[in-house]
Amino acid sequence: MLLRRPRTPPYPLRPPSRLVKAATGTGKTLAYLAPIVHLLQMREPRVDRTHGTFALVLVPTRELCLQVYGIAQQLVHRFHWIVPGYVMGGENRAKEKARLRKGISILIATPGRLLDHLQHTASFVYSNLRWIVFDEADSILELGFGKAVEDILEHLGSRNGALDQNKNKGEHIRRQNLLLSATLNEKVNRLAKISLKNPVMIGLDDQKKPSGKSNTLGNSHTSLLSDDDEDGILEKQNDILEHAVDDFKLPAQLVQRYVKVSCGSRLAVLLSILKSLFERQISQKVVIFLSTCDSVDFHHAVLSQLEWSSGPQLDMDKKQKFLSCKVFRLHGNMEQDDRKKSFLGFGSEKSAILVSTDVAARGLDFPKVKYIIQYDSPGEASEYVHRVGRTARIGEKGEALLFLQPIELDYLKDLESHGVSLTEYPFQKVLDSFPVNGQKPHKRKIISLDMHPWIMSLQRSLEGFVAGEDATKKLARDAFCSWVRAYTAHRGELKKIFMVKKLHLGHVARSFGLKEQPSLVGRSHQVQLKKRKEQKREQPAKRRKLPSKK
Ligand SMILES: Nc1ncnc2c1ncn2[C@@H]1O[C@H](COP(=O)(O)OP(=O)(O)OP(=O)(O)O)[C@@H](O)[C@H]1O
């Protein structure tokens, strides 16, 4: 039901909160930061550091925190009296406390660290807080920050109930909350219900709007933030999200494909595709998504160190790097300094590969990324959307490639049910373009991928590389174990598609350059298992003995 909000004194009016859904790379950050800066610079009396925080932006990852802070810094450079700042996990608490004591007008934060300061930094002034923005709102909840967010809202007095209490006390709180994501769906209902009252939906399920009005970021006439209550804006009930469609909008210019690869040849195929990409265009920026931190470390080592002889097999002295570009890695187990270096380093390179977990999937705006490779499947369709959204931003071209094993092809149907459809990548063509044993490429008979001379020779090099050093072998083994664990962790309907039972673990090992399948459990655990098995074997005999004991 669509309602018109009447202009209703008595004052204080509460500016409507917003739920904003717009495709990746359409400029949501500026859409909320620019009005905040605009309204703050107009404020009389002038904003002062002693007034504390006016706007709070909550983000799910440290990298996104740095990115939003960078944009805020650029926006306020003419208004020196507005001070942006950030607090986030991994940073020095004492320094953050000192900055909060001085006063931060626009604060960007990750939920855990913000809650920490709300509980322990007495000098943190937030009595003038006017806006709370949840950027990537659905992800904040999915990452398990739900409780932290509830506690934060409680502290800030911004839970719906708390607001009413404050109103009763006669305090004129004119606070506006905003939830944004490219994939807002019913999952944010809990957050919406505790933090928003009569929210205005922007860009949500606009196909369904009876009025036919499209209210997306691009063509909306409704400003994301207002200093006053608005008349004539579309408003719906809080429970609208329960009926919101899970269809996701992707940039129209994004080319989306999948490549069907048998498990054992996955890594050789990944390397071949990367080589072909960088041969086609020397300046490339590629992001590769993997499922675990250990897997990122291993693949980073392979992509940055693997050497190879392009001539005949015995021509080993002519070895050169298989890929000559810079390779960065990013995941949550890295030291904060290394994380920062990778994030800033990949952002500033013209040609490079970033190997990452989903820590890079949300909101990051690396310039000129042309290619996204999802080497490990993302799981939920919403994660697919955010990963591919790192390319084709703000109208630029971009391509995305999803790796699937033949047993996983049903995942395409799952994506299709969310309005995402992919076409097959012509990998055979790429394969035929490579020379084998120094011979020029020519049209070859179609043979199975695993038996293709290029793939076989690349696989031998990989296995040699992994076996070459104990440290690399350990990286491969750890990556293998974590990968299998992650594969078992798919949830809900996806468990029926990504079934660990269907995997051939020997082939999985091959995809980590291992000739043999490592044990999935530690040595001590193995000994315990063996003991238990032996005990089990003995048990029937023991049971049989029991009656005679009586
Ligand atoms: N009006 C504009 N004109 C040109 N470029 C813009 C405009 N607004 C934003 N941009 C640029 O578009 C890019 C994407 O913006 P942003 O990161 O805010 O997208 P987003 O919608 O938040 O994406 P995601 O959903 O992935 O987080 C940024 O590089 C930003 O500088």
Ligand as a Chemical Component Dictionary entry (heavy atoms), coordinates in Angstrom:
data_LIG
# 
_chem_comp.id                   LIG 
_chem_comp.type                 NON-POLYMER 
_chem_comp.pdbx_formal_charge   0 
_chem_comp.three_letter_code    LIG 
# 
loop_
_chem_comp_atom.comp_id 
_chem_comp_atom.atom_id 
_chem_comp_atom.alt_atom_id 
_chem_comp_atom.type_symbol 
_chem_comp_atom.charge 
_chem_comp_atom.model_Cartn_x 
_chem_comp_atom.model_Cartn_y 
_chem_comp_atom.model_Cartn_z 
_chem_comp_atom.pdbx_ordinal 
LIG N1  N1  N 0 27.685 11.347 -10.311 1  
LIG C1  C1  C 0 28.766 10.639 -10.573 2  
LIG N2  N2  N 0 29.445 10.849 -11.713 3  
LIG C2  C2  C 0 30.549 10.125 -11.994 4  
LIG N3  N3  N 0 31.049 9.181  -11.209 5  
LIG C3  C3  C 0 30.416 8.940  -10.065 6  
LIG C4  C4  C 0 29.235 9.644  -9.680  7  
LIG N4  N4  N 0 28.815 9.185  -8.494  8  
LIG C5  C5  C 0 29.699 8.213  -8.158  9  
LIG N5  N5  N 0 30.658 8.069  -9.073  10 
LIG C6  C6  C 0 31.768 7.111  -9.067  11 
LIG O1  O1  O 0 31.199 5.823  -9.260  12 
LIG C7  C7  C 0 31.987 4.823  -8.639  13 
LIG C8  C8  C 0 31.110 3.863  -7.862  14 
LIG O2  O2  O 0 30.563 4.497  -6.732  15 
LIG P1  P1  P 0 30.246 3.714  -5.381  16 
LIG O3  O3  O 0 31.437 2.958  -4.927  17 
LIG O4  O4  O 0 29.640 4.677  -4.448  18 
LIG O5  O5  O 0 29.156 2.689  -5.910  19 
LIG P2  P2  P 0 28.124 1.818  -5.095  20 
LIG O6  O6  O 0 26.800 2.001  -5.719  21 
LIG O7  O7  O 0 28.250 2.092  -3.635  22 
LIG O8  O8  O 0 28.658 0.366  -5.423  23 
LIG P3  P3  P 0 28.615 -0.954 -4.529  24 
LIG O9  O9  O 0 27.185 -1.426 -4.538  25 
LIG O10 O10 O 0 29.523 -1.864 -5.224  26 
LIG O11 O11 O 0 29.061 -0.584 -3.171  27 
LIG C9  C9  C 0 32.987 5.557  -7.783  28 
LIG O12 O12 O 0 34.252 5.517  -8.420  29 
LIG C10 C10 C 0 32.451 6.984  -7.728  30 
LIG O13 O13 O 0 33.501 7.922  -7.610  31 
# 
loop_
_chem_comp_bond.comp_id 
_chem_comp_bond.atom_id_1 
_chem_comp_bond.atom_id_2 
_chem_comp_bond.value_order 
_chem_comp_bond.pdbx_ordinal 
LIG N1  C1  SING 1  
LIG C1  N2  SING 2  
LIG C1  C4  DOUB 3  
LIG N2  C2  DOUB 4  
LIG C2  N3  SING 5  
LIG N3  C3  DOUB 6  
LIG C3  C4  SING 7  
LIG C3  N5  SING 8  
LIG C4  N4  SING 9  
LIG N4  C5  DOUB 10 
LIG C5  N5  SING 11 
LIG N5  C6  SING 12 
LIG C6  O1  SING 13 
LIG C6  C10 SING 14 
LIG O1  C7  SING 15 
LIG C7  C8  SING 16 
LIG C7  C9  SING 17 
LIG C8  O2  SING 18 
LIG O2  P1  SING 19 
LIG P1  O3  DOUB 20 
LIG P1  O4  SING 21 
LIG P1  O5  SING 22 
LIG O5  P2  SING 23 
LIG P2  O6  DOUB 24 
LIG P2  O7  SING 25 
LIG P2  O8  SING 26 
LIG O8  P3  SING 27 
LIG P3  O9  DOUB 28 
LIG P3  O10 SING 29 
LIG P3  O11 SING 30 
LIG C9  O12 SING 31 
LIG C9  C10 SING 32 
LIG C10 O13 SING 33 
# 
